Amino acid sequence: MIPAGEYTLAFVRSPGPGGQNVNKVATACELRFLVAATSLLDEAGKARLRVLAGRRLTRGDELVLGAHRHRTQEANRRDAIERLERLIEQARHVPKPRKKTKPGRAAKARRLEGKRINQAKKQLRRRPATD
């Protein structure tokens, strides 16, 4: 659960569903989250969150999530907060570093044997030498 002081919410008119109310009631939720000021992530986690945010990140290092799938403010507010929580969870996950590997002796032998077989096939396809 993200503390309420970590983000700000604003409600605007929604481009999504709403019937007759769509032009009258501000049901869409716009959530703003300042990445640099958060205490939920360390510096590496903040960097991962910035990458995950992509074009939703502003020049001021603010993550902006818009939610307008639902017809009510409350449902859109919940949706925006859940999406932020998912992003933060993904940013907390530290990827396992990749270890470089080399092919083993048996794999090298199989590759060379296959090359020898192909070489023999192609030699049989050549025209016989005229002496």
MOGI-V44502 format. One line per field, one symbol per residue. psi: psi as a letter, one per 30 degrees, with the letter a starting at -180 (. if undefined). A space follows every 10 residues. Layout:
BEGIN
psi=???
END
This chain:
BEGIN
psi=kkkffflkkk klkkfalfbf fegekjfkkj kkjjeefkgf laeeeeeeee eeebffklfg hkkjkkjgel fleeeeeeee eeeeeeeeee ffjjkkkkkk llkleeeeee eeeeeeeeee eeefflkkkk .
END
